[in-house]
Amino acid sequence: MNLRRALREPTGRPRVDRTLRAVAVPLAVGVPAAVVVLWLSTTVFPYLSVNHDEGVYLQQAAMLLDGRLFLRTPFPDALRPWFFVVDGDRMYSKYTPVPAAVFALGKLAGSYRYALAGVAAANAALVVALTRDAFDTRTGLLAGIALLGTPLFLVTSATFLPYAPTTMLNLAFAAAYVRAVRRDDRRWAALAGCFVGLAFFARPYTAVLFVVPFAAHGLLELARARPTDRSLRTPSSLFGSPTFRRVAGRYAVVSALGLAWVGVTLAYNWHVTGSPLRFPYAAFAPQDGLGFGHRELLGYERDYTPMLALRANARVLWSFAARWTVAAPLGTLLAAAGLGSFVARARAAWSGPGTSGGPGLSDLELRAVFAGLLLSVVAGNVYFWGNLNVLAELDNPGDGFIALFGPFYHFDLLLPLSAFAASGAVAVASRVRRLVRVRLDRSQTRAVLLALLLVAAPVLAVAEQRAVSRPVAANADLSEKHAAAYQPFERRDLSNALVFVPTPYGDWLNHPFQALRNAPSLHGDVVYVQNRDAAGDFRIVDAYDDRKLYRYTYRGRWSPAADATVTPALQRLRVREGERVRVTTTVGIPDDTRGVNVRLEAGDRAATYSLVRTGDDRVTLTWVVTPDGARVVDAVGANLTETGRARVPVDGAERVSLAVTVVQPGGSTFTYRQEASMLAANGTVRTLWPPEERLCRLTVHCGREGTYLPGETTLDGAFVNATVETDP
């Protein structure tokens, strides 16, 4: 009997039942959110997305699991991942470790992707709970459903980017704050301080923008907690007031723990960059930050003026409203209706006499905080040039990152937009029901409402399908391209391997090949290194001298476009060494050839020859590399004539290349090009074999779009084959 009494509220309602209901409604949305996001992550982004920040966070997560904040190597130029700062022999991410730590928790549970599902579930449940706090259970459930249908939530939550985890921390702060104020509970205040501090550690500016309306409410509550007698508002009298002391103490707890995490952030900065006020992103790119004026990141620079900021943010917000809300733009219209309903109620409630109230947080005030988020997040983002960079073209919000992931810097707006869209839907439905009931009886009202529902349902479904399918399809097309590019790795045992990786976007790993990440020790089962110059290649080979060598290459031009596909290959490499390296190269010569020129290069020096074909459809050249230099020594199927220098010196480590240019009728040409890393030292020559091979049209130099892959050429009669011998 005592137990039953203990489990009951004063009203007689069992506490357990009430708690279960309080948890069940958020879970009813959170669990589907986790399932959908996990499915999207595994099916749409199996090789990650074209936002290469994902690889940065996953690399950082692996480091945290290994107990590291730094990658350490004597070869940072060869092993530097995308967006890592090089500081001597150590490298660290430009991003703070909090989002990576969240992803690491998923790995501890079995997969990094489980963290995405967990974050999505938490965000959905928190949106439901907070909307219920501001409105009612029905509106909270509708807000969760609206969130589940929002493309920005679905797509961004399915990627390893920091926006959803940071929003999770912000929403957790908001939920704890509401309970701390309404229950006057310092334990909830402590949680609120911890969550907002962690959010600051994750993304400082994002956390500041989110906390602004809550801070405004806190100041209002402190003001209302003052004694009504002005003579008692001195500092000593204020803290003599039990009400003010209680309210101030609660906010002191929030502030103290929040500031403690700010201190942790500054300590991390000091440990990593050497200065508490220098954030890692500033160490990477000092001009990549907040504010107007000159902004620069990796050679890309803009004069970010207030007018440009307003134009860019207007484009971003228009894209958000028109493309990235639930069933866009219907979700935006419903949110506007809900916001309008709130404004009308707020004006009516706060315009009358005696409405200042006392300490606390009413439903209407919490809705005002939600509306304040719309202002703080939108206005604050104008000050950040990242919103310009998500637009590939300022006048085209359908291009760039925003077309694939949405306006992710505004991710925190999902709370107020979902809440007001839900309240707008309730308000519209109530208004329609009232209008119908005035004119019709009950049975007719039901029939009309059912007809309206049958008409509205397909409209909403079509709008939702269009809003979600567009970014999902675009990202899925890109994933098909990635799957083809990584195919050679799927069917190869690479245990104890060293893989040279191309660098189409500059001297980085994981940009673009995010799936090819190193272990934090840089001595994992597979080590990936940048394919660089000959000296760098041999230093790496010597440092990892017990490994099998591979070269990852492809034919084609790599770009972010889905239709810019490549034909990949993973080639086994070996080091060949001797007093002399003898290479035999056979190339196809079409019947209508007008002439053949040969060029043997080492660095910026070259030996040149001409060929007059005497045989059938091929020519075989023999070229030799010794410590004294390189030269072509024989030709089979053609007469060889020196037209310039006969021998080219090889000084230490060099890229030695043979170029055979075939002149065709009309002056058109194509060139076979073989390029091998050579090291001439201590009386011997070493080479990485086989060489890189190109088939270039109309030029003697071409990029990977000319990579020669046996059986893949479209030129009639064109082929190249090479063998190597070394003298002991």
N, C-alpha and C positions, 0 to 999 in steps of 0.2 A: 504493500500500500504506500509506504514511504517512497519507494522507487517510482511508482506511478505519479505521485505528487511532484517528485523532483523533476520529472520529465515534462511537466506541464507548465505552460505560460500562465500568467494570471487570468487570461481569458479562457483557459481550459484546453487550448489547442496543444497537442503534444509537440514538444520542442524538436524531437527527432523527425517527425513528419515535416515540420517547417524547414528544418535544415536540409532534408532530402530534396524538398521542392526547390529550395534556393540553389542547390547544386545541380539538380536535374535539368533545369531549363538551360543554363549555360552549356552543360555537357551535350544537350540535344543538338546544339549547333557546333560546339567545339570538336566533337568526334567526327562528324561529316567533313568539317574543314580539314582535319588532319588527313583523312582518307583521300580527299580530292587533291590536296597539295602534294601528298606523297606520290599519288598516281601521276600528276603533272610532272613532278621532278624526275621520275624514273622513265617516263615515256616521251616527254617533250624535251627534256634536258639531260639525256643520258651521258653526254660528254660535256656538260656544262654549257653555258650560253656564250654569246659573243661579247658579253661584258666580262673582261678578263680580270676584274677585281675578284671574281669568284675564286680563281686559282690562288690569289694572294691570301685570302682568308683561310682557305683550306691548307695552304702551306703553313700558315701561322698556327692553325689548329693542331696540325701534326707536331709542330715544334713545342706547343704547350703540353701536349700529351707526352712528349719526350723530355719535358722539364727544361726547355730552352726558350730564351727570348732572342737568341742570335743564331745565325748560321755562321760557322767559322771555317775558313779555307784560305790557303795561300794563293788560290786561283779565283778571286771574286769576278774577274772579267769573264771567265768561262762559265761560271756557275750562278751568276746573279739572276734571281727571279724577277719577274715583272713587279715594279713598284717597291723594290727593296732598296734601302739606302746602304751604300758601301762606306764603311768606316774602318780603314786599315784592312785587317784580315777578317773582320766580322761584318755581317749584313743583318739588317733588321727591317721589318715592314714599316711602311709609312702610316699604317693604320694602328689604332689602339687594339689591345688584345681581347676586349670584352666580347664582340660578336664572334670572334674565333673561338673563344672559350665556350660560348653557347653551342657552336657547331661541334666542338670537341666532346661535349656531353653526349651528343648523338652517337659519336663513334664509340664511346664507352658502352653505350647501349647496344651496339652492333653495327651501326652504319651512320655516317654523317647525315644521311638524308632523314633519319629519324628525328634529328633536331629540327629540320624544316617542318615536319609534321607537328612536332610538339609546340613550336612557336606559333604555327597557324592555329592550332587548337586553343592555345592560351589567348591569342589576340581575339579570336572569335568569342570565346567565353567571357573575356573581360568587356568586350563591346556590349554583349548581352547584359552583363551584370550592371555596368555603368548606365546603360540606357534604362534599365529597370529602375535603378536608383533615381534617375531624373524623371521618369514617366511612370510606367507600370510594367507588369510582367508581359502583357500582350505586346506592348510597343518594344520591349526589350527583345522578345523573340523575333519580331519582324525586323528589327535592326540587325540581328544576327543573320537572318535570311538575306537581307539586303547586302550585308558584307560578303556572304558566300557567293553572291552573284556579281560582285564587283571585279572586273578584270584586273585592276591594279593590285588588289589583294591577292588574287589567285596567282598571277604570273610572277610578281615580285616575291611572294612568299615561297615560291617553288625554286628560287635561286639562292645561292650562298652569298647574299649581299647583306649589308648591315641594317637595312631600313626596317624590316620586320622585327628582328630581335630588339632593336632600340625602341620601336613602338611598343613592344611587349613590356619592356621595363617602364616606359612612360605610362602605359595603361595600368600596370600594376601599382605604380605610384598613385595614380588617380583613384583607383579603387581603395587603396589603403588610406589615402587622404580623406575620402568621403566617410569611411568608417571611423577614422580617428575623430573627425569633427562631430559626426552625428551620435557617436557613442561616448564621446569625450574620453577616449581611450589612448593612453600614451604608448601602449604596445603597438597599436596600429600606426601611431605617429612615427614610431621607430622604424617600422617597415617602410612607411612612406619615404622617410629620409634615406634609407638604404637604397630603395629602388631609384629614386631620383638621382642619387649620387652615382649609382652604377650607370644610369642612362647618360649622365654627364661624362663619365669615363669612356663610354662607348662612342658617343657623338656629342661633344659639348654644346655646340650651337643648337642642335636639334632639341636637346634637353632644355636649354634655356628658353627657347621659343614655346615649348610645351608648358613649362612651369609658370609662365608669365600670368595667365588668367587665374591660376590657382593662388599665386602670390598676391594678386590683386584682391581676391576674396579673403585671403588671410589678413591682409591689412584692414579690410573692411570689418572683419570679425573683431580684430583687436580694437578698432575704433568703437564698435558697438558695445564692447565689453567694458568700456570706461564708465565710471560713475556718472550718473546724470547731473549731479551737482558739480558745476565747473570748479568750485573751490577745492574739490577733492581730486583734481586731475594733475596734481604735482607728482613727480616721480615716486616719492615716498608714499603718497596716498594711493597712487595707482596700484602698487604692489601690495598695499594693505587691503585691497579689494579682493575677496576670494574669487569672484568671477573672473576678473582680469588676470589674476595670478594663475588661475587654472588654464585659461585660454593661452596666455603667454607661455606658460610652461610646456603646453602641448606643441606650440610652434618652435619653442627652443629645442625640443627633442628632434623635430623634423630638420631644423636648420643644422643642429650639431652633427647629426649623422650624415646629412647631405654634404656638409663641408668636410667631414672626415674623408669621404670618398673623393672630393675635390683634391684634398691633400694627397690621397693615393695617386690620383692622376698626375699631379705635379711631381711626386716622387718618381713615378714611372718615367716621366719626361726627363728628369734629371739623370736617372740611371741609363737611359737609352741615348739621349742627345747631349747630355752634359749640362743642360740648363733646365730648371723647372718650368720656365716660361716658354721654352721652345718645344713645340709639338713635333712629333716625327714627320708629319706632312710638311711642316715648314722646313725641316732639315732636308727633305727630298726636293722641294721646290719652294723657295722662300716667297715667290710672288703668287703662289696658289693658295689664296685665303679669302677672308672676308673683306668687304669694303669696295669702294669705287676706285677707279684709276687704273694704272697699268697692272695687268694680270698675265701670268705666263706659266705654262706647264709643258716641259719637254719640247721647247722650241715653238710651241703654239702660243701666240700672245694676242691680246686684245686690249683696247682702251675701254674699260667697262664703265661707261658713263651712266649717270642716273637715268637718262632718257633711254639708252640701250637696255638698261636693266628693266625698266618698265615695259618696253616693247617685248623683250624676251619672256618676262613673267606673264604678260598678258597672253602670249601665244601658248605658254604652258598651261595656264588656267583654262583657256578656251579648249585645248585638247582634253584636259581633265573632264570638263563639263560635257563635251560633245562625244567623247569616246571611251572614257575610263571609269564612269560610274555604272551602277547596276542598270542594265537595260538602257544604256545611254541613248538619248539624253533624258529618258523618262525619270531615271533616278535623280538627276539634277533638278528636274522640275518638281518632283515630290519633296526633295530637300528644301527647295525654295519655298514651297507651300508650308512645310513644317516650320521653317524659320520665320515666315511671315506670321503664322499662328502664334508662335512664341512671342514675337515682338508685340503683337496686339494684346496678348494676355499680360505681358510685362508692363506695358504702358498703363493698362487698366489697374493692375495690382499696385504699382509703385507711384501712381499719380495721386492717390487718395491720401488723406491725412492719417498720421500715425502708422505709417507703413515701414518705418525704418527697422523695426524688429530688434531682436537681441542676437546674441551669439548663436551660431549654428549654420546649417546649410540646408535651406529649403529646396524642394524640387525645382522651383522656378529659378532659384539662384544657381543650382547646378546646371540647368539649361543655359543660363547666362554664361557660365564658365565654358560650356561647349561652344556657344557663339563666340566667346572670346578667343577660343582656339582658332576659329576661322580667321579672325583678324590677325592674331600674333604669327601664325604660321605663314599666312599669305604675305603679310607685310615684311616679316623677317627674311623671307626667301628672296626678296628683291635685293637684299644686301649681299647675296651670295652668287658669284658668277657661274656656279655649277649649273644653274637653270638656263644659262645661255648655251652651255656645252651639250646638254641633252638634246638640243635641236641641231641636227646636222646643217640645216638651212633655216635662218631666222623666219623666213616667210613660208616655211613648209613644216607644220607640226606633225605631218604624217611621215616624217623621215627621221633618221637618227635613233638614239637610244629610246627616246620617248615613244617611238612607234612600236618598239618591241617590248618595253617594260613599263611604259607609262611614266607619269610625273613622280618618280619615286622619292624626290626630295620633299614632296608634300604627302608622304605616306601617313603622317599623323592626322591628316584631315579625314581619314576613314572613320574615326570615331564620331565627330560631329555630323558628317554627311550621312552616315548610316542611321544615327539617332534621329536626325531631323527628317530623313527620307521616310523612316518608319512612322514618325509622328505625323508627317504630311499625309501618308497613306491612310492612317487612322482618321485624320481630320477630313480628308476628301470622302472617305467611305461614310463617315457619320453625316456629313453634309448631304450627300446624295440620299442616304436613307431618310433623313428628315424631310427633304423635299418630296420624295416619293410618298411618304406616309401622309403628308398633308393632303394629297390629292386622291389617294387610293386606299382601299381597305386592305386588311392584312394579307389576304390571299393574293390580291393583285400586286401588292408590294413585293411579296416573295417572288412572284413570276417576273416582275420587272428587274429586280435585283439579280435574279438568276440569269436573265437575258444579258444584262450588262456585264456580268462576270464572264459569260460565255464569249462575249465580244472582246472584252479586255484581255482575257487570258492569251489568245493567240498573238495579239499585238505585243504584249509583254514578252512572250516567248520568242517572237521573231527579233525584237529589239535586243533581248539578252543573247540570243544565238549570234547575232551580228557583232555585238560588242565583244563577246568572249572569243569567238572563232577567229577573228582577224589577227590578234596578236599570237594566239596559240598556233595557228597555221603558219604564220611567218616564222616563228621560232622552231616549229617542227621541220620546216624546209631547211633551215640552217643546220639542224641536228642531223638530217640526212647527209648533208655535205660533210659534217664532222665524222660521221660514222664511216663514210668512204675513205676519208683521210687517215683514220686510225686503223683501218682494216689490216694492214700488215702486222700490227702488234697483237691482233686477236688470235693469230694462228702461229705464233712464234714463241718458243721457249727462250726467255731472255735472262735466265739465271746467271748471275755473275757477269753482267754485261756492262759495257760502256758504249753509249749511243750518242753519236754526233747529230745534233738537231739543227735544221736551218733556222735562220733569224730574219724572216721577211719584214718585220716591223722594227728592226734595230737590235741592238746587243742585249737581248733579254731571253731568259727562259720563260716558258708559260705564257708567252705573248707572241703568237696566238695559241700555242699548243698546251692548253691548261692541263690536259690529262697526263702529260709527261712531266710529272713533278718528282723531285728528289726526296729521299728520306731526310729527316732533319740532320742526321749525322753526315750526310753527303757521301756515305759509304753503304748505301742500301743494296738490295739485290740487283737493282739496275741503277746506274748513274747516268743522268742526261747532262750533256755539255753542249755549249754553243759550237757550231762549226765555224771556225775562225781562220786565222792565217796559219801558215805552216809551223812557225815557231810555237804558237800557242797550242796547236794540235799535238805536237810532239812532247811538249811539257806535260800536257794532260795524260798522254799515253804512257809516259815514263812514271808519272805519279800513280797511275792505276795499271801497273804493268802486268798484273795477274788476271786481267779481265779479257773476255772476248769482245772484240770491237765490231761496231755496226755504224752504218751511216743511214739516217732517215732522210729521204729526198722525195721529190715529187716533180711531175711535169705539169706546168700550168702557172698561173699567177694567182697568188693568194690574196684575197680581199674579203671584206665582211659580207659581200653579197652572196645570197644563196645559190645563184646560178654560176658563180665563179668556182667551179669544181676543179679538182686536181686529180691526177693519177699518181698514187703514192707507190713507194718502194722502200724496202728495208734491206740494205745491202750488207753482207758480211765483209768486214775489212780485216786485213792482215798486214803486219809490218814485215816488209822484205828488206834484207840488208846484205850488202856485199861491197867489195872494192869497186864494183861496177854494176849498175842497173841497166839492163838491156830490155827495151820495150819494143814489141812488134805490133804495129797497128795496121789493120786492114780496113779500107773504106770502100764503099760502093761508088762507082763513077758511071753516071748515065751515058747512054750512047751519044746524045747530042751535046756533050760537054765541049766547050770552046777552049778551056784552059784550066789549069790547076796550079794554085800557089800554096806554098807551105811556109809556115812561120813557127819557129820554136822560141818560146819566151821564158825568161826567168826574171821576175821582178819587172823593171822597166827597160830591160835589154832584150834584144831579139836577134836570132839568126834567120835569114830568109832564103828560100829556094823556089824554083819553078819546076813543074813536072810536064813532060810530054808523054802522054799515054802510048804504050806500045803493045799492051795486052788486051784482055777482054774487059769485063765490066767492073774490075776492081784494081786497086793499087795497094801494095803492102810496103809500108815504111818501117825501117828499123832505126830507132834513135837510142842513144846511149847517154847516160849520166854518170860522170865520175867526179871525184873531188876537183878535177881541173875544169869541169864545165859540162855542157850538154851540146850534142850535135846530132844531126841526121846522118847516118853512115851508109844507108843502102835503100834502094827502092826496087821493088819487083813489080813489073807490069808498067813501068814508066822510066824515062830517062830523067835523072835528077841533075839540076844545074844550080850552083850557088849564085844567088843574086845580091848578096850582101855579106855580112859577117857569117862565117861558117860555123863558129862555135860561140856559145853564150856562156859566160861564167856563172857559176852557182856559188853564192856566198852564204854559207851556213844554211839556215832554214829558208827555203823559197818555195813558192808555188811555181812549178814548171809546167808549161802547157804547150801542147802541139795543136796548131790550127791548120786545117786543110780546107782551103776555099775553092769551091768548084764554080767556074763561070759558065753560065748557060746562054742560049740564044737570047738576044735582046738586052744583054748586060745584066740580067738577074743572077743572083748568086745564092749559094747556101754554103755554110761552113761547118765542118766537123771540128769540135773542140774537145780535147782531153786535158784535164788539169789535175795534177797530182802533187801532194805535199811531199817535198824532198828535203832531206837534211844531210848535207855533206860536211863531215867533221871527222877528225882523227883518222884520215886515210880511208874512210868508208862512206858509203851512201845508204841512207835509209829512205824508204818510201811507204806511204799508206796506199795499199792496193785493194781494189781497183780504183782508178781515177774517177773523178766526176766527168761525165760526158754530156755534151750539148750538141744539138743540131739546130744551128741558127740560120734563119732566112734573112737575106738582104743585109746582114751585118756579121762581123766577125766576133762580136761579143753579144751575148744575150743572157737573160736571167733564167730562172727555173722554168719559164714557159718553153724553153728550148731543151729541157732535160731529155736525153735520149734513153728510152727504155726499149729493150729488144722486142721486136714484134709490134711496136706501138707507133712507128713512123708512118706518115701519110705521103711521103715523097717517094715516087717510083724509083727503084734502083738504089735507094739510100740505105746504108747500114754501116755499122762500125763494130769492130771487134778488136780486142787487144789482149796480148799475153805479156808476161814479164819473166825475166830470168835474172839471177844475180850470180856474180862470180864470187867465190869465197875469198 
